[in-house]
Amino acid sequence: MTKKYLVAGSLILIVGITIINTISCNSIARAAAKYWTNRQIREFVNKCEDKSSILLGSERAKKYCDCAVDVVAEKYQHYDDIKNISVLEVLKVANNCK
C-alpha cells in the first residue's frame, strides 16, 4: 500500500517539476515582449536561426536565438535600433548565450 503512494508521489513530483520548468523557460524566453512586438520577436528569431543554424545546427541555433532575442531586446529596446547595428555587435551583446 505504501509503495502505491510512493509511486504516485514521485509521479506528481515529476509532473510538477516539468510544469515549473516549462513556465519559467517561457517567461525567460519572452522577456523581449516588454519592448518588441510578437512580430518583431519572430522576425529576429527567424533571421537568427537562419544564420546561426549553419554553424550551430538547428537545435542549438534555436536555443541560442531564444536567449539572444531577450538579451538584445534588453539592450536595444527599440527594434529599429538593431537594424542600424552590425551582426558582429549583435553577437557581442548575445555573447553569453549558448
DSSP file (Angstrom, degrees, kcal/mol; ACC not computed):
  #  RESIDUE AA STRUCTURE BP1 BP2  ACC     N-H-->O    O-->H-N    N-H-->O    O-->H-N    TCO  KAPPA ALPHA  PHI   PSI    X-CA   Y-CA   Z-CA
    1    1 A M     >        0   0    0      0, 0.0     4,-1.3     0, 0.0     3,-0.3   0.000 360.0 360.0 360.0 -42.9    0.0    0.0    0.0
    2    2 A T  H  >  +     0   0    0      1,-0.2     4,-2.2     2,-0.2     5,-0.1   0.788 360.0  62.6 -70.3 -26.2    2.8    2.5    0.8
    3    3 A K  H  > S+     0   0    0      2,-0.2     4,-2.3     1,-0.2    -1,-0.2   0.886 100.7  52.9 -64.4 -37.7    4.5    1.6   -2.4
    4    4 A K  H  > S+     0   0    0     -3,-0.3     4,-2.6     1,-0.2    -1,-0.2   0.920 110.2  47.3 -61.3 -44.3    1.5    2.9   -4.4
    5    5 A Y  H  X S+     0   0    0     -4,-1.3     4,-2.7     2,-0.2    -2,-0.2   0.869 110.6  52.0 -67.2 -36.6    1.7    6.2   -2.5
    6    6 A L  H  X S+     0   0    0     -4,-2.2     4,-2.2     2,-0.2    -1,-0.2   0.920 112.4  45.0 -64.9 -44.7    5.4    6.4   -3.1
    7    7 A V  H  X S+     0   0    0     -4,-2.3     4,-2.3     2,-0.2    -2,-0.2   0.922 115.1  48.0 -65.1 -45.0    5.0    5.9   -6.9
    8    8 A A  H  X S+     0   0    0     -4,-2.6     4,-2.3     1,-0.2    -2,-0.2   0.903 112.3  49.5 -63.4 -41.6    2.1    8.3   -7.0
    9    9 A G  H  X S+     0   0    0     -4,-2.7     4,-2.2     2,-0.2    -1,-0.2   0.899 110.7  49.6 -64.2 -41.2    4.0   10.9   -5.1
   10   10 A S  H  X S+     0   0    0     -4,-2.2     4,-2.4     2,-0.2    -2,-0.2   0.902 110.7  50.4 -64.0 -41.6    7.0   10.5   -7.3
   11   11 A L  H  X S+     0   0    0     -4,-2.3     4,-2.4     2,-0.2    -2,-0.2   0.913 110.4  49.0 -63.7 -43.3    4.8   10.9  -10.4
   12   12 A I  H  X S+     0   0    0     -4,-2.3     4,-2.5     1,-0.2    -1,-0.2   0.896 110.8  51.4 -63.1 -40.3    3.2   14.1   -9.0
   13   13 A L  H  X S+     0   0    0     -4,-2.2     4,-2.5     2,-0.2    -2,-0.2   0.917 110.3  48.1 -62.4 -44.8    6.7   15.5   -8.2
   14   14 A I  H  X S+     0   0    0     -4,-2.4     4,-2.2     2,-0.2    -2,-0.2   0.920 112.9  47.7 -63.3 -44.6    8.0   14.8  -11.8
   15   15 A V  H  X S+     0   0    0     -4,-2.4     4,-2.3     1,-0.2    -1,-0.2   0.914 111.9  51.2 -63.1 -42.5    4.9   16.4  -13.4
   16   16 A G  H  X S+     0   0    0     -4,-2.5     4,-2.4     1,-0.2    -2,-0.2   0.919 110.2  47.9 -61.2 -45.1    5.2   19.4  -11.0
   17   17 A I  H  X S+     0   0    0     -4,-2.5     4,-2.5     1,-0.2    -1,-0.2   0.901 110.8  51.9 -63.5 -40.8    8.9   20.0  -11.9
   18   18 A T  H  X S+     0   0    0     -4,-2.2     4,-2.2     2,-0.2    -1,-0.2   0.916 110.6  47.8 -62.3 -43.6    8.1   19.7  -15.6
   19   19 A I  H  X S+     0   0    0     -4,-2.3     4,-2.4     2,-0.2    -2,-0.2   0.922 111.9  49.5 -64.2 -44.3    5.4   22.3  -15.4
   20   20 A I  H  X S+     0   0    0     -4,-2.4     4,-2.5     1,-0.2     5,-0.2   0.917 111.5  49.0 -62.1 -44.3    7.5   24.7  -13.4
   21   21 A N  H  X S+     0   0    0     -4,-2.5     4,-2.3     1,-0.2    -1,-0.2   0.902 111.4  49.8 -62.2 -41.3   10.4   24.3  -15.9
   22   22 A T  H  X S+     0   0    0     -4,-2.2     4,-2.0    -5,-0.2    -2,-0.2   0.926 112.8  46.1 -64.2 -45.3    8.1   24.9  -18.8
   23   23 A I  H  X S+     0   0    0     -4,-2.4     4,-2.0     1,-0.2    -2,-0.2   0.928 114.2  47.3 -64.8 -45.7    6.6   28.1  -17.3
   24   24 A S  H  X S+     0   0    0     -4,-2.5     4,-2.1     1,-0.2     5,-0.2   0.884 111.7  50.5 -67.1 -38.1    9.9   29.6  -16.2
   25   25 A C  H  X S+     0   0    0     -4,-2.3     4,-2.7    -5,-0.2    -1,-0.2   0.905 110.2  50.1 -65.7 -40.8   11.5   28.9  -19.6
   26   26 A N  H  X S+     0   0    0     -4,-2.0     4,-0.7    -5,-0.2    -2,-0.2   0.887 111.4  47.8 -65.9 -38.3    8.7   30.5  -21.5
   27   27 A S  H  < S+     0   0    0     -4,-2.0     3,-0.3     2,-0.2    -1,-0.2   0.881 114.9  45.7 -71.6 -35.9    8.8   33.6  -19.3
   28   28 A I  H >< S+     0   0    0     -4,-2.1     3,-1.5     1,-0.2    -2,-0.2   0.920 110.0  54.6 -68.3 -42.8   12.5   34.0  -19.7
   29   29 A A  H 3< S+     0   0    0     -4,-2.7     3,-0.2     1,-0.3    -1,-0.2   0.633 110.7  46.2 -69.2 -13.0   12.4   33.4  -23.4
   30   30 A R  T ><  +     0   0    0     -4,-0.7     3,-1.4    -3,-0.3    -1,-0.3   0.022  67.7 115.1-120.8  29.4    9.9   36.2  -23.9
   31   31 A A  G X  S+     0   0    0     -3,-1.5     3,-1.6     1,-0.3     4,-0.2   0.770  71.5  70.5 -63.1 -24.3   11.4   39.0  -21.8
   32   32 A A  G >> S+     0   0    0      1,-0.3     4,-2.8    -3,-0.2     3,-2.0   0.736  78.0  78.1 -63.7 -22.4   11.8   40.7  -25.2
   33   33 A A  G <4 S+     0   0    0     -3,-1.4    -1,-0.3     1,-0.3    -2,-0.2   0.667  79.4  70.2 -64.7 -15.4    8.0   41.1  -25.3
   34   34 A K  G <4 S+     0   0    0     -3,-1.6    -1,-0.3    -4,-0.2    -2,-0.2   0.792 118.8  16.7 -66.9 -26.3    8.4   44.0  -22.8
   35   35 A Y  T <4 S+     0   0    0     -3,-2.0    44,-0.3    -4,-0.2     2,-0.3   0.736 122.2  49.4-117.8 -35.4   10.0   46.0  -25.7
   36   36 A W  S  < S-     0   0    0     -4,-2.8    -1,-0.1    42,-0.1     2,-0.1  -0.720  77.3-110.9-112.9 158.2    9.2   44.4  -29.0
   37   37 A T     >  -     0   0    0     -2,-0.3     4,-2.4     1,-0.1     5,-0.2  -0.378  35.3-107.5 -77.6 164.6    6.0   43.2  -30.7
   38   38 A N  H  > S+     0   0    0      1,-0.2     4,-2.6     2,-0.2     5,-0.2   0.881 122.0  54.2 -59.8 -38.2    5.4   39.5  -31.3
   39   39 A R  H  > S+     0   0    0      2,-0.2     4,-2.3     1,-0.2    -1,-0.2   0.907 108.8  47.7 -62.8 -42.3    6.0   40.0  -35.0
   40   40 A Q  H  > S+     0   0    0      2,-0.2     4,-2.6     1,-0.2    -2,-0.2   0.890 111.5  50.6 -66.0 -40.2    9.4   41.7  -34.3
   41   41 A I  H  X S+     0   0    0     -4,-2.4     4,-2.8     2,-0.2     5,-0.2   0.947 111.9  46.8 -62.3 -48.4   10.4   38.9  -31.9
   42   42 A R  H  X S+     0   0    0     -4,-2.6     4,-2.8     1,-0.2     5,-0.2   0.902 112.0  51.6 -60.9 -41.0    9.5   36.2  -34.5
   43   43 A E  H  X S+     0   0    0     -4,-2.3     4,-2.3     2,-0.2     5,-0.2   0.935 112.6  44.8 -61.5 -47.1   11.4   38.2  -37.2
   44   44 A F  H  X S+     0   0    0     -4,-2.6     4,-2.7     2,-0.2    -2,-0.2   0.944 115.7  46.4 -62.2 -48.8   14.5   38.5  -35.1
   45   45 A V  H  X S+     0   0    0     -4,-2.8     4,-3.0     1,-0.2     5,-0.2   0.911 112.3  50.3 -63.6 -43.0   14.4   34.8  -34.0
   46   46 A N  H  X S+     0   0    0     -4,-2.8     4,-2.3    -5,-0.2    -1,-0.2   0.928 113.8  44.4 -61.8 -45.3   13.8   33.5  -37.6
   47   47 A K  H  X S+     0   0    0     -4,-2.3     4,-2.1    -5,-0.2     5,-0.2   0.911 114.3  50.7 -64.5 -41.6   16.7   35.6  -39.0
   48   48 A C  H  X S+     0   0    0     -4,-2.7     4,-2.9    -5,-0.2     5,-0.3   0.934 111.8  46.5 -61.2 -47.4   18.9   34.5  -36.1
   49   49 A E  H  X S+     0   0    0     -4,-3.0     4,-2.0     1,-0.2    -1,-0.2   0.893 110.4  53.6 -64.5 -39.7   18.1   30.8  -36.6
   50   50 A D  H  < S+     0   0    0     -4,-2.3     4,-0.4    -5,-0.2    -1,-0.2   0.923 117.1  37.1 -59.1 -44.7   18.6   31.0  -40.4
   51   51 A K  H  < S+     0   0    0     -4,-2.1     3,-0.4     1,-0.2     4,-0.4   0.884 121.6  41.9 -78.4 -39.5   22.1   32.5  -40.0
   52   52 A S  H >X S+     0   0    0     -4,-2.9     4,-3.0    -5,-0.2     3,-0.6   0.715  97.2  73.4 -85.8 -19.4   23.3   30.6  -36.9
   53   53 A S  H 3X S+     0   0    0     -4,-2.0     4,-1.7    -5,-0.3    -1,-0.2   0.777  87.9  65.1 -66.2 -23.4   22.0   27.1  -37.8
   54   54 A I  H 34 S+     0   0    0     -3,-0.4    -1,-0.2    -4,-0.4    -2,-0.2   0.909 117.0  25.9 -62.1 -41.7   24.7   26.8  -40.4
   55   55 A L  H <4 S+     0   0    0     -3,-0.6    -2,-0.2    -4,-0.4    -1,-0.2   0.828 134.9  31.2 -90.3 -35.7   27.3   26.9  -37.7
   56   56 A L  H  < S-     0   0    0     -4,-3.0     4,-0.4     1,-0.1    -3,-0.2   0.676 102.9-116.4-100.0 -19.5   25.4   25.5  -34.7
   57   57 A G     X  -     0   0    0     -4,-1.7     4,-2.2    -5,-0.4     5,-0.2  -0.080  39.9 -77.8  88.1 158.7   22.8   23.1  -36.2
   58   58 A S  H  > S+     0   0    0      1,-0.2     4,-2.0     2,-0.2    -1,-0.1   0.872 126.7  48.5 -67.5 -39.2   19.1   23.7  -35.9
   59   59 A E  H  > S+     0   0    0      2,-0.2     4,-1.8     1,-0.2    -1,-0.2   0.943 116.1  42.2 -66.9 -47.4   18.6   22.6  -32.3
   60   60 A R  H  > S+     0   0    0     -4,-0.4     4,-2.6     1,-0.2    -1,-0.2   0.868 112.9  54.8 -67.6 -35.0   21.5   24.7  -30.8
   61   61 A A  H  X S+     0   0    0     -4,-2.2     4,-2.8     2,-0.2     5,-0.2   0.897 106.1  52.2 -64.0 -40.2   20.5   27.6  -33.0
   62   62 A K  H  X S+     0   0    0     -4,-2.0     4,-2.0     2,-0.2    -2,-0.2   0.930 112.5  44.3 -61.9 -46.1   17.0   27.6  -31.6
   63   63 A K  H  X S+     0   0    0     -4,-1.8     4,-1.5     2,-0.2    -2,-0.2   0.919 114.7  49.6 -64.2 -44.5   18.3   27.7  -28.0
   64   64 A Y  H  X S+     0   0    0     -4,-2.6     4,-3.0    34,-0.3    -2,-0.2   0.930 112.6  46.4 -60.3 -46.9   20.8   30.3  -28.8
   65   65 A C  H  X S+     0   0    0     -4,-2.8     4,-2.3     1,-0.2    -1,-0.2   0.823 106.3  58.0 -71.1 -31.7   18.3   32.6  -30.6
   66   66 A D  H  X S+     0   0    0     -4,-2.0     4,-0.7    -5,-0.2    -1,-0.2   0.868 114.8  39.3 -63.1 -35.5   15.7   32.2  -27.8
   67   67 A C  H >X S+     0   0    0     -4,-1.5     4,-2.0    -3,-0.2     3,-0.5   0.918 113.7  54.1 -75.4 -47.0   18.3   33.6  -25.4
   68   68 A A  H 3X S+     0   0    0     -4,-3.0     4,-3.0     1,-0.2     5,-0.3   0.852 100.4  59.6 -60.4 -38.2   19.7   36.2  -27.8
   69   69 A V  H 3X S+     0   0    0     -4,-2.3     4,-1.9     1,-0.2    -1,-0.2   0.895 109.2  44.1 -60.8 -38.7   16.4   37.8  -28.5
   70   70 A D  H <X S+     0   0    0     -4,-0.7     4,-1.8    -3,-0.5    -1,-0.2   0.919 115.3  46.7 -71.0 -43.6   15.9   38.6  -24.9
   71   71 A V  H  X S+     0   0    0     -4,-2.0     4,-1.5     2,-0.2    -2,-0.2   0.924 115.4  45.5 -65.4 -45.0   19.5   39.9  -24.3
   72   72 A V  H  X S+     0   0    0     -4,-3.0     4,-3.4     1,-0.2    -1,-0.2   0.901 111.2  52.9 -66.8 -40.6   19.4   42.0  -27.5
   73   73 A A  H  < S+     0   0    0     -4,-1.9    -1,-0.2    -5,-0.3    -2,-0.2   0.847 105.0  56.0 -64.6 -33.6   16.0   43.4  -26.7
   74   74 A E  H  < S+     0   0    0     -4,-1.8     3,-0.3     1,-0.2    -1,-0.2   0.904 116.7  35.3 -63.5 -40.3   17.2   44.5  -23.2
   75   75 A K  H  < S+     0   0    0     -4,-1.5     2,-0.7     1,-0.3    -2,-0.2   0.895 127.0  37.4 -80.9 -41.1   20.0   46.5  -24.8
   76   76 A Y     <  +     0   0    0     -4,-3.4    -1,-0.3    -5,-0.2     6,-0.2  -0.768  67.6 172.8-113.2  84.1   18.2   47.7  -27.9
   77   77 A Q        +     0   0    0     -2,-0.7     2,-0.6    -3,-0.3    -1,-0.1   0.703  65.6  67.7 -71.0 -19.9   14.7   48.3  -26.6
   78   78 A H  S >> S-     0   0    0      1,-0.1     3,-1.9    -3,-0.1     4,-0.6  -0.908  78.5-146.6-101.0 119.7   13.6   49.9  -29.9
   79   79 A Y  H >> S+     0   0    0     -2,-0.6     3,-1.1     1,-0.3     4,-0.5   0.832  95.6  62.4 -57.2 -35.8   13.5   47.3  -32.6
   80   80 A D  H >4 S+     0   0    0      1,-0.3     3,-0.8     2,-0.2     4,-0.4   0.768  91.5  68.9 -62.7 -23.8   14.6   49.7  -35.3
   81   81 A D  H X4 S+     0   0    0     -3,-1.9     3,-1.1     1,-0.2    -1,-0.3   0.840  92.5  56.8 -64.8 -32.7   17.8   50.3  -33.4
   82   82 A I  H X< S+     0   0    0     -3,-1.1     3,-0.9    -4,-0.6    -1,-0.2   0.712  95.8  65.3 -74.0 -16.6   19.1   46.8  -34.2
   83   83 A K  T << S+     0   0    0     -3,-0.8    -1,-0.3    -4,-0.5    -2,-0.2   0.690 100.8  51.9 -74.2 -16.6   18.6   47.4  -37.9
   84   84 A N  T <  S+     0   0    0     -3,-1.1     2,-0.3    -4,-0.4    -1,-0.2   0.317  99.0  77.2-102.1   6.7   21.4   50.0  -37.6
   85   85 A I  S <  S-     0   0    0     -3,-0.9     2,-0.1    -4,-0.1    -3,-0.0  -0.797  82.3-104.9-115.8 161.0   24.0   47.9  -35.9
   86   86 A S     >  -     0   0    0     -2,-0.3     4,-1.7     1,-0.1     5,-0.1  -0.347  25.2-116.1 -79.6 161.1   26.3   45.2  -37.4
   87   87 A V  H  > S+     0   0    0      1,-0.2     4,-2.4     2,-0.2     5,-0.2   0.867 117.7  59.3 -60.9 -37.0   25.8   41.5  -36.9
   88   88 A L  H  > S+     0   0    0      1,-0.2     4,-2.1     2,-0.2    -1,-0.2   0.891 103.2  50.9 -60.3 -40.1   29.1   41.5  -35.0
   89   89 A E  H  > S+     0   0    0      2,-0.2     4,-2.2     1,-0.2    -1,-0.2   0.900 109.0  50.8 -65.1 -40.5   27.6   43.9  -32.5
   90   90 A V  H  X S+     0   0    0     -4,-1.7     4,-2.3     1,-0.2    -2,-0.2   0.914 109.8  51.0 -61.9 -42.3   24.6   41.7  -32.0
   91   91 A L  H  < S+     0   0    0     -4,-2.4    -2,-0.2     1,-0.2    -1,-0.2   0.877 108.5  51.7 -62.9 -38.4   26.9   38.7  -31.4
   92   92 A K  H >< S+     0   0    0     -4,-2.1     3,-1.1     1,-0.2    -1,-0.2   0.909 110.7  47.9 -64.7 -41.4   28.9   40.7  -28.8
   93   93 A V  H 3< S+     0   0    0     -4,-2.2     3,-0.4     1,-0.3    -2,-0.2   0.906 116.4  42.9 -65.4 -41.4   25.7   41.6  -27.0
   94   94 A A  T >< S+     0   0    0     -4,-2.3     3,-1.7     1,-0.2    -1,-0.3   0.105  79.0 123.4 -91.2  22.1   24.5   37.9  -27.1
   95   95 A N  T <   +     0   0    0     -3,-1.1    -1,-0.2     1,-0.3    -2,-0.1   0.800  68.7  52.6 -55.0 -36.7   27.9   36.6  -26.2
   96   96 A N  T 3  S+     0   0    0     -3,-0.4    -1,-0.3    -4,-0.2     2,-0.2   0.556  84.7 104.0 -83.0  -7.1   26.8   34.7  -23.0
   97   97 A C    <         0   0    0     -3,-1.7   -33,-0.1     1,-0.1   -32,-0.0  -0.523 360.0 360.0 -74.1 141.6   24.0   32.8  -24.8
   98   98 A K              0   0    0     -2,-0.2   -34,-0.3   -35,-0.1    -1,-0.1   0.336 360.0 360.0-131.3 360.0   24.9   29.2  -25.6
